[in-house]
Amino acid sequence: MSDLLILSSAVSFEQQVILFLVLLASISIHEWAHAFSADKLGDPLPRAEGRVTLDPRAHIDPIGTILLPLIMIFASPGFGFIGWGKPVRISLPNPKTRKRDDLLITMAGPLSNLLIALGAALFFTGLGLLSPLSSGALQLYYTIVFVNCMLFVFNLIPIPPLDGSHVLKHAISMKEETYRNLAKYGFVILIVLINIPPFQNFMWTTIAFCCGLFGVHFK
């Protein structure tokens, strides 16, 4: 399982840096949620590989989490950047509950992003920071909600390696061999999709709806 996030352009370099840091933290929590849920369901592999931790270093993909986002910040700051985390490997050792466990582990990642957005809403509201006078806090709050709604929505796309593909696989009883063959072309399919205007409009509409649930609105 992995994360893929395409961030919209930010107005300033400082905002790009904030986006990157929020992205790093959000991806780490997302991947930890996969690992933690697998561990609780009796899968020994994530813990054996050191993934049941909130330490970002355990979840960083050198290219997708660090190198590519930073290069794009400096090379094309108006474009935004692309990033992903290191996939959490699972073994699903119990054949009787394999389908259920895979679905629970899969959905733990996206749901963690919704919980991050909800937690941010409760935290910033509770401290009275969501006012026009707290512009810095508002910007941070908007960024946290935006990034995590984007992670939530994007990861539900039913194309490997995104989480939604696991849901689709079980929903239509897809053979494992078919899934693996589809996964070979997953990244290419995603790149094509995100450049198709109707798909872009659908994504932004869904992300905007998610953000709106937390009081964040954008055009």
N, C-alpha and C positions, 0 to 999 in steps of 0.2 A: 504494500500500500504506500502511496506517496502523495505528496501535495504538489499542486501546480497553481501558481497564482500570477495573474497578469494585472499589474497595478496601473491605474491611469496616471497621467502626467501630473506632477505637482507644480505649484506656482514657483517655488523657490528651492534652492539646494537644501536648505534646512528642513523643509517639509519632506524632501526625498529621503533624507537621513532618518527622520522620524518614521516614515513609512517602512524603511528597511529594518529599523530596530523593532517596530511593532510586528512586522512580518516574521522576523527571526523568533521572537517570543511566541507568536501565535502558532507558527509551524511546530515549534518545540512542544507546546502543550498539546497540539493536535496529534502529533506522533506519540507523545507520552500516553495520551488517552487510549490509542490503539494498543500500546504495549501493556498498560495497566489493566485494561479489560481482559486482554488475552491471559495475563498472569493470573487474574482472579478466576478465570474460567479453566485453569489448570494447564495452560500451555507453558511449558518450561523454556521455550526458545527465546522469547524476548528478554527474560531476566538473564539467561545464560549469555546473551549478547550485549548485556549492559544497557538495555533500552528502557527499563522501568525506572526512569529518572527524568527530572525536569531540567537537568543540565543540558543547555543547548548543544554542547559539544557532542553529545551522543546522537543528536538528530540532524547534524549538519551534513549536507552534501557539499563537498568543497566547490564544485562548479555551480550547482543550482542554487545554493544558499548564500554563497559568498562571492565567488569570482564573477559570475555573469551579472548579478544585480549591481555590484560595484562598478563594473565596466560600463554598464548601461547608464548608470547615474552620471558618470563623467563624459561618456561618448555621446549619449542622446538623452540629456536631462529632460527634454520636453516630451519624450516618448513614454517614459516610465521604465519598468523593468520586469523581468520574468524570474520567478524563483520556485524552487521545490525543495522538499526535505528528503532525507535518507529514508527509504522504505523500511517499515517494520516487518520483519519476516515472522511468519507464524507457522506452526506445524499441525494444529488442530488434531491432537492425539486421540480424541474420543470419537470414534466413527458414528456412535449413536446420536451425538449432538453436534456433529460437524457443521451442518447447514445452519443451525441456530447460532452456534458460536461464531461462525464466520460473519453472519449478519450483525450480531451484537458488537463484535470487534470492529467491523467496518463502520457502523453508525456512531461508534463512540467518538471517532475523530471529528466529523462534522458537528455533532451535538456539542462537543467541547467548545467549538467556535461560537455557537449560539450562547453558551453559558458564559464565555468571556465577555461577549457584548452585553449580556444581562448583568453580569457582575460589574462591568464598567458603569452601566446606567445607575445601578443601586449605589455604587461608591461615589460617583461624581455628584449625583443628586443628593445623597445623604450629607455630603460635606458642603452643599450649596455652591458648587463650583460651576454649574451650568447656567451662568448669567453672562450678559454682554460685557460685564466688567472683567470677566475672567477669560480673556481671549486665548491665552496660552492653554488653559485647561480645556476650553472648548475645542481648540484645534486637536489636542491630544485625544479627547473623547471621540470626536468625529472620525479621527484616523483609526482608532481601535475598533469602532463599530463598522466602519467601511471595510477594513481589511478582513475582519472576521466574518462579516456577511458575505464578502466575496469568496473567502475560503469555503464557507458553508455551501454556497450555491454552486461554485465551480466544481467542487469535489463530488457533487451529486450527479454530474454529467455521466451517463452510463457508457463511458469509453475507458478501457484500460489505459493507464494504471489507476485511474481515479476511483474513489470509493463507490460511486454509483454503479460502476461496472459489476461489482460483486453482487449488488442488489439485483441487477438485471439478470446476471448469470443464474441466480437461484429462482428468480421469478419465472423464467422461461425454461428452466431445467437445461441450461446450456451445458454441453459436454466440456470437460476440462480441456481436451485437445483443441476444441473449437475456440475456447477462451484464450488459450495460449497463442494460437495462430493470430487471433484478433489483436492480442497484446503486442505482437511484433510491429504492428502498424498504428498502434494507438497514438503515439506522439505525433505522427504525420497527420493523422485524421484530426487531432485537436488543433494543430496549426492551421489546417485548412478551414476548420469550422470557425475559429475565432476571427477569420478574415472574411467571413460571409456576413454581409450587413444584416439580413433578417435574424441570424443567430446572435449577432452582437446586440441588436435591439432587444431580443428576448432576454439575454443575459442581464443587460443593464436594467431592464424593467423589473426583473426578478430581484436583482440586488437592491435596487431602489426601494422596492416594497419591503424587503427585509430590513434595510436601514431605517425606513419610516416607522417600523414597529418600535424602534428605540429613539424616535424623535429626531433622526438625522435625515434631512431631505436635500437632494441635489438634483440638478437638471441633467 
